[in-house]
Every structure is written in structure tokens, then in C-alpha cells.
Amino acid sequence: MARIRWMVVGATAAVWVTLKAQGEFKKRIERSKPDQLFTRVQQRAQRFKASVKNATVEGIASAKVELVRLKED
């Protein structure tokens, strides 16, 4: 009886691992599709654009503060 139980436990674990691996494989295939790649690249480009814009605004503000400080000296 113990052998049957462990065989069932092993078979159940094998089925679970197989289904989990198939799900992960399907996710990777879906992420590799051209439209998904394009969307991810576009989102990253937009985040980069926002980052550069914010850095520029902060740099200009910092430069203005520095100019005011230099004029006072």
C-alpha cells in the first residue's frame, strides 16, 4: 500500500511540474511575439524619454540656482 501511495504522489508531482513548465513555456512564447516585443520596446522608450526630460528639467533648475548664487557673490 505504501508503494502505491508513493507512486501516486510521484505521478501527481510529475503532472504538476509538467503543467507548470508548460505554462511558463507558453508565457515565454507569448512574450516573444513581435507585437509584444514592439510594445515592450515602446514602453521602455517612453520611460527613457520621461527620465531624460526629468533630468533636463532638474539640470536647468540647478543651473538657475547656481547662476543666482554666482551673481550674488
C-alpha positions in Angstrom: 0.0 0.0 0.0 2.9 2.4 0.8 4.4 1.8 -2.7 1.1 2.7 -4.4 0.8 5.8 -2.3 4.3 7.0 -3.2 3.7 6.1 -6.9 0.6 8.3 -6.8 2.4 11.1 -5.1 5.2 10.9 -7.6 2.8 10.8 -10.6 0.9 13.8 -9.2 4.1 15.8 -8.7 5.2 14.9 -12.2 1.9 16.1 -13.7 2.1 19.3 -11.6 5.7 20.1 -12.7 4.8 19.3 -16.3 1.8 21.7 -16.3 3.8 24.4 -14.5 6.6 24.1 -17.2 4.0 24.2 -20.0 2.5 27.4 -18.5 5.9 29.0 -18.2 6.8 28.0 -21.8 3.6 29.5 -23.1 4.3 32.8 -21.3 7.7 33.0 -22.8 6.4 32.2 -26.3 3.7 34.9 -25.9 6.3 37.5 -24.7 8.5 36.7 -27.8 5.8 37.5 -30.3 6.6 40.6 -32.4 3.7 42.7 -31.3 4.6 42.0 -27.6 8.3 42.9 -28.3 7.2 46.1 -30.0 5.0 47.1 -27.1 7.8 46.4 -24.5 10.3 48.4 -26.6 7.9 51.2 -26.9 7.2 51.3 -23.2 10.9 51.3 -22.4 11.5 54.1 -24.8 8.7 56.2 -23.3 10.2 55.6 -19.8 13.6 56.6 -21.1 12.2 59.8 -22.7 10.5 60.7 -19.4 13.7 60.1 -17.5 15.7 62.3 -19.8 13.1 65.0 -19.7 13.1 65.0 -15.9 16.9 65.0 -15.7 16.9 68.0 -18.1 14.4 69.9 -16.1 16.3 69.3 -12.8 19.6 70.3 -14.5 18.1 73.6 -15.7 16.7 74.3 -12.3 20.0 73.5 -10.7 21.8 75.8 -13.2 19.4 78.7 -12.5 20.1 78.3 -8.7 23.8 78.3 -9.4 23.6 81.4 -11.6 21.7 83.3 -8.9 24.3 82.2 -6.3 27.1 83.3 -8.6 25.5 86.7 -9.3 25.2 87.3 -5.5 28.9 86.8 -5.0 
